[in-house]
Amino acid sequence: MAGERITPGLTGIPDAVDVVVVGLGITGAGVALDAVTRGLTVLAVDAHDLAFGTSRWSSKLVHGGLRYLAQGQLSIAHESAVERGILMDVTAPHLTRPLPMLTPVNDAMPRSRTAMTWAGLHAGDVLRRTARTTTRTLPRPRRLNATEALGLAPSLRADTLRGGLLAWDGQLEDDARLVVTVARTAAAYGAHVRTRARVTGATGASVEVRDELTGATHVVRAGAVVNATGVWAGNLDDQVRLRPSRGTHLVLRRASLPHTRVAVVVPIPETRARFAMVLPQPDGTLYVGLTDEPVTGPIPDVPTPSEAEIDFLLDVVATAFASPPTRADVVGAFAGLRPLLEVTGSGTTADLSRRHAILTSSTGVTTVVGGKLTTYRRMAEDTLDILVSAGRLDAGPCRTASLPLLGAAPPEDLRRCTAPARLVRRFGTDADLVLATARDVSGLTDDELLSPASPNVPVTLAELVFAVTHEGARDVDDLLDRRVRVGLVAADRAVAEPLARRALDLVARRASIRRRNCPCTR
Ligand SMILES: Cc1cc2nc3c(=O)[nH]c(=O)nc-3n(C[C@H](O)[C@H](O)[C@H](O)COP(=O)(O)OP(=O)(O)OC[C@H]3O[C@@H](n4cnc5c(N)ncnc54)[C@H](O)[C@@H]3O)c2cc1C
């Protein structure tokens, strides 16, 4: 592998490539990886940073497609289950883990809804089997009695609890980390991956791209231009019409619902099959999600949750827990916009198809939009297949279904890694590289590089230094909001900020020493 690093700005980019990818959320990063591993030359750019858009505001689940099954969308459900298996078993076992999900059976779950939910979980298990994902990766669903359910989630209301339904899905370590890892893998295979580079105009044969650091513009010729700009896709190609929908999550401390060891799925009252979820995160927080609100008007850079959504989520969760969280327990809240394609005749955004679409407009730009984090690989494969079969690119078959991302290894190998657990969880077998890089750049001891920002904020200097040297992070926001995600809780972000500044300073100082000592500058 070429070992390229992700860098901000456009210095040194080629004048012509096979494929330009616009947007470095999960979709664009996936397209860049698919294209470069088929032997094509690739330039992939983002106007801001990796994972700047929707990809960092997700529920961080690797879905098996149960929801689509409930809507009778069998092919999307199967596709989701297959991609979940590929992520968990082949491409990113280091960044994914099985997540037990408990639906409490209580007064809010009449017998008919319980029976329907149980049937749905069984159908989900059939999907797992047809996708060839083993029970070692995702165990079968099972019924629990009330005592067993309380053992997994002791904060549940005991007085109305009759039992529970336990099923398993996949969970990501972090959504932005998946994007960064896919992008870094693409760069390692030789793709030029650049942040702070905004495409201001595109046709199927070229883009005009502005370096947001210098203001300089460049024209890059290409065999194909892929618009992977998510909810912003219509800005680059006005033939693409989207109807975004906002999804909001709350962030709580684990102590707000003590000892919750599983995700809890709470039925939304007065709906037939809609649920809210309480999702324990590896960093010691809990997310409560998720809303589905149609959005009109201009697309903001960073969407914000509404007060009504926050109240709604707290109200739903209150139905299941003995001492439900209150407004005072909400330490953060975030919202993301689903890039849903407009479909004539559809009612609410919840009814719009979540399958991806690939559209080539009269300008020749190919837009890939919709889908999910879980299905990013298949979206990329389909996009490149269409471009190859249309004769616009000359390339071999897709390789990504059997191509592990950087740091990937089977769980048993990861358990044998001697590097600190947090680094192994976030970088897999690259944890050693992260630490070695930080030592080399800083000259600091492992104690300094690995001590957490505070007892409650597990971020380390080592990973922040690596984010600057290898992952294209340029400022404090890149580091805290898109590399380590501590930005989801404002108070924790403030604690970690000095560490982020130190990492930037260490790398800058090292670069200036290198420049001074380089014979070429003497
Ligand atoms: C609330 C919510 C929860 C979700 N939960 C899950 C989940 O649990 N599991 C799952 O599988 N999926 C989930 N999804 C779906 C998933 O997050 C999205 O489908 C996916 O992240 C979309 O990624 P994208 O790359 O297409 O878009 P984005 O991530 O928005 O990326 C688009 C990028 O394009 C860049 N850009 C825009 N214009 C330009 C330009 N002119 N030049 C250069 N760059 C540009 C932006 O800066 C941005 O980084 C969820 C979605 C939402 C909204």
Ligand as a Chemical Component Dictionary entry (heavy atoms), coordinates in Angstrom:
data_LIG
# 
_chem_comp.id                   LIG 
_chem_comp.type                 NON-POLYMER 
_chem_comp.pdbx_formal_charge   0 
_chem_comp.three_letter_code    LIG 
# 
loop_
_chem_comp_atom.comp_id 
_chem_comp_atom.atom_id 
_chem_comp_atom.alt_atom_id 
_chem_comp_atom.type_symbol 
_chem_comp_atom.charge 
_chem_comp_atom.model_Cartn_x 
_chem_comp_atom.model_Cartn_y 
_chem_comp_atom.model_Cartn_z 
_chem_comp_atom.pdbx_ordinal 
LIG C1  C1  C 0 -30.284 10.812 12.956 1  
LIG C2  C2  C 0 -29.744 9.760  12.054 2  
LIG C3  C3  C 0 -29.410 8.512  12.561 3  
LIG C4  C4  C 0 -28.889 7.539  11.715 4  
LIG N1  N1  N 0 -28.502 6.357  12.253 5  
LIG C5  C5  C 0 -27.953 5.422  11.461 6  
LIG C6  C6  C 0 -27.473 4.212  12.033 7  
LIG O1  O1  O 0 -27.541 4.004  13.241 8  
LIG N2  N2  N 0 -26.937 3.297  11.198 9  
LIG C7  C7  C 0 -26.839 3.505  9.857  10 
LIG O2  O2  O 0 -26.380 2.612  9.164  11 
LIG N3  N3  N 0 -27.238 4.663  9.281  12 
LIG C8  C8  C 0 -27.784 5.625  10.063 13 
LIG N4  N4  N 0 -28.181 6.806  9.521  14 
LIG C9  C9  C 0 -27.987 7.055  8.089  15 
LIG C10 C10 C 0 -26.572 7.552  7.783  16 
LIG O3  O3  O 0 -26.053 8.314  8.845  17 
LIG C11 C11 C 0 -26.543 8.384  6.497  18 
LIG O4  O4  O 0 -27.227 7.726  5.483  19 
LIG C12 C12 C 0 -25.115 8.631  6.025  20 
LIG O5  O5  O 0 -24.308 9.097  7.062  21 
LIG C13 C13 C 0 -25.084 9.621  4.875  22 
LIG O6  O6  O 0 -23.730 9.806  4.535  23 
LIG P1  P1  P 0 -23.277 10.635 3.285  24 
LIG O7  O7  O 0 -21.818 10.413 3.119  25 
LIG O8  O8  O 0 -24.138 10.315 2.122  26 
LIG O9  O9  O 0 -23.575 12.154 3.664  27 
LIG P2  P2  P 0 -22.766 13.105 4.665  28 
LIG O10 O10 O 0 -22.221 12.369 5.809  29 
LIG O11 O11 O 0 -23.670 14.258 4.962  30 
LIG O12 O12 O 0 -21.527 13.613 3.803  31 
LIG C14 C14 C 0 -21.622 14.595 2.830  32 
LIG C15 C15 C 0 -20.318 15.383 2.817  33 
LIG O13 O13 O 0 -20.285 16.200 1.659  34 
LIG C16 C16 C 0 -19.553 17.369 1.972  35 
LIG N5  N5  N 0 -19.869 18.389 0.969  36 
LIG C17 C17 C 0 -21.058 18.997 0.757  37 
LIG N6  N6  N 0 -20.955 19.842 -0.292 38 
LIG C18 C18 C 0 -19.681 19.770 -0.752 39 
LIG C19 C19 C 0 -18.963 20.403 -1.815 40 
LIG N7  N7  N 0 -19.546 21.278 -2.616 41 
LIG N8  N8  N 0 -17.652 20.097 -1.993 42 
LIG C20 C20 C 0 -17.037 19.193 -1.189 43 
LIG N9  N9  N 0 -17.676 18.570 -0.177 44 
LIG C21 C21 C 0 -18.981 18.847 0.044  45 
LIG C22 C22 C 0 -20.027 17.707 3.391  46 
LIG O14 O14 O 0 -19.094 18.539 4.055  47 
LIG C23 C23 C 0 -20.162 16.325 4.016  48 
LIG O15 O15 O 0 -19.006 15.954 4.745  49 
LIG C24 C24 C 0 -28.710 7.805  10.338 50 
LIG C25 C25 C 0 -29.052 9.055  9.827  51 
LIG C26 C26 C 0 -29.559 10.037 10.672 52 
LIG C27 C27 C 0 -29.892 11.379 10.128 53 
# 
loop_
_chem_comp_bond.comp_id 
_chem_comp_bond.atom_id_1 
_chem_comp_bond.atom_id_2 
_chem_comp_bond.value_order 
_chem_comp_bond.pdbx_ordinal 
LIG C1  C2  SING 1  
LIG C2  C3  SING 2  
LIG C2  C26 DOUB 3  
LIG C3  C4  DOUB 4  
LIG C4  N1  SING 5  
LIG C4  C24 SING 6  
LIG N1  C5  DOUB 7  
LIG C5  C6  SING 8  
LIG C5  C8  SING 9  
LIG C6  O1  DOUB 10 
LIG C6  N2  SING 11 
LIG N2  C7  SING 12 
LIG C7  O2  DOUB 13 
LIG C7  N3  SING 14 
LIG N3  C8  DOUB 15 
LIG C8  N4  SING 16 
LIG N4  C9  SING 17 
LIG N4  C24 SING 18 
LIG C9  C10 SING 19 
LIG C10 O3  SING 20 
LIG C10 C11 SING 21 
LIG C11 O4  SING 22 
LIG C11 C12 SING 23 
LIG C12 O5  SING 24 
LIG C12 C13 SING 25 
LIG C13 O6  SING 26 
LIG O6  P1  SING 27 
LIG P1  O7  DOUB 28 
LIG P1  O8  SING 29 
LIG P1  O9  SING 30 
LIG O9  P2  SING 31 
LIG P2  O10 DOUB 32 
LIG P2  O11 SING 33 
LIG P2  O12 SING 34 
LIG O12 C14 SING 35 
LIG C14 C15 SING 36 
LIG C15 O13 SING 37 
LIG C15 C23 SING 38 
LIG O13 C16 SING 39 
LIG C16 N5  SING 40 
LIG C16 C22 SING 41 
LIG N5  C17 SING 42 
LIG N5  C21 SING 43 
LIG C17 N6  DOUB 44 
LIG N6  C18 SING 45 
LIG C18 C19 SING 46 
LIG C18 C21 DOUB 47 
LIG C19 N7  SING 48 
LIG C19 N8  DOUB 49 
LIG N8  C20 SING 50 
LIG C20 N9  DOUB 51 
LIG N9  C21 SING 52 
LIG C22 O14 SING 53 
LIG C22 C23 SING 54 
LIG C23 O15 SING 55 
LIG C24 C25 DOUB 56 
LIG C25 C26 SING 57 
LIG C26 C27 SING 58 
# 
